[in-house]
Amino acid sequence: MKVYSFEKLECWQQAKQQMRRAAISIASNLAEGTSRITKKDQSHFSTIAYSSTIEILNDLIICNELGFLHSNVYIEGRERNEKQTYLIAMLRKSQQEKAQLSKPPKPSKTSKPNL
């Protein structure tokens, strides 16, 4: 198999590693988030996972624009990424809503303490 000159570039190899790290980060942060007690903490890790999906989308766009991907691979990657971001966004929204419900109500400024 022919090795192209860009494959020998250290910067290209580093970029490829970054994409792998982002992909692993999605699953790792979702897993870690489930171990957190509060919905606020869970939501925080879902936000990090969501951000990693956006990072991968960015990488897909750049790879496509540079001609490193066939158009069908790019389209499939975007479709998978869109589904993943949607699922994580819905999870995060649910966690944030539950976090808001679990907060005790703030006392109003006009209410007087019970004596």
N, C-alpha and C positions, 0 to 999 in steps of 0.2 A: 504494500500500500504506500502510496506517495505521501510524504510529509511536506506540507506547505510551509513556506517561510514564516508565516504568522504564528504557526504552532510552536515555533522555536523561540518566539519572543517571550521574555520573562513577564512583561506587562500583560500579555494575553493569558499566560498561564495563571497569573495572579487573579485576573478578572474572572477566569473560569472557576477558580477556587472560591471566589467571593459569591458567585451564583450558587455553588454547592452549599456554602455556609448559610446563605439566606434560605434555601430550601429546607435545610435541616432545622433552622431556627423556627420555622413555622410550626412543625410538629413538636419540637422541644418546648416552645413557649405555651402551646395549647396544653401539653401534658403537665407542665409545671403549674399552669394556672388552675388546673383542676384540683391540685393539692392545697390550694389556698382556701382559707376559711371564709373570708368575706367576699361578697360579690364585687366589691370595689377592687380588691386585689386580683380576682379572677379576670375582671374587665381589663385591668392594666396589662396582664399577660396576653390577652386576646388582642389588645391594641398593638403590642409589639409584633405578634404573629401577622396581623393585618398589614403592618408596615413592611414586613418581609415579603409579603405577596406583591406589594406595590414595587418593591425593589426588584423582584424577579420580572415583573411586567416591564419595568424600565430596561432591564437587561435584554428581554426579548425584542423590544422595540429597537434598541441599538443594534443587536445582532442582525435583525432583519434589514435595517437601513444600511448596514455595512455589507450585506449580501452573504452573511454566514449561514443563513437558513433558507430552505426552500419555502415558498409561500404557504404550502399546505401545512408544513411543520409550524410555521409562525401562527397561522390561523388556529390550528389545534391547540397550541400553547396558550394563546390568548383566551380561547374558549374555556380551557381548563382553569386558567388563572381567574377569569371572571366568575366562574362557579365557586372557586375557593374563596375569593374575596367576599362574595355574597354570603356564603355560609358563615364565615368568620364575622362579618358585619352584623348578621342577625344574632349570632351568639353574643357578641359584645353588647348589642342593643338590649337583649334580654337581661344580661348581667347588670347593665347600668340601670335598667328599670327596677330590677329587684333590689339593687343597692339603694336606690332612692326610697323605695317602700320600707326598707329596714331602718331608715334614719328616724330617730325620734323627732317629733315636731318641735320646732323652735317656739319658745314662748313669744307671744306677741308683745309689743311695746306698751299696748294699752291695758293689758291684763294685769291685775293686781294679785300679789301672792295671797294664798289662803292662809288666814291666821287662825 
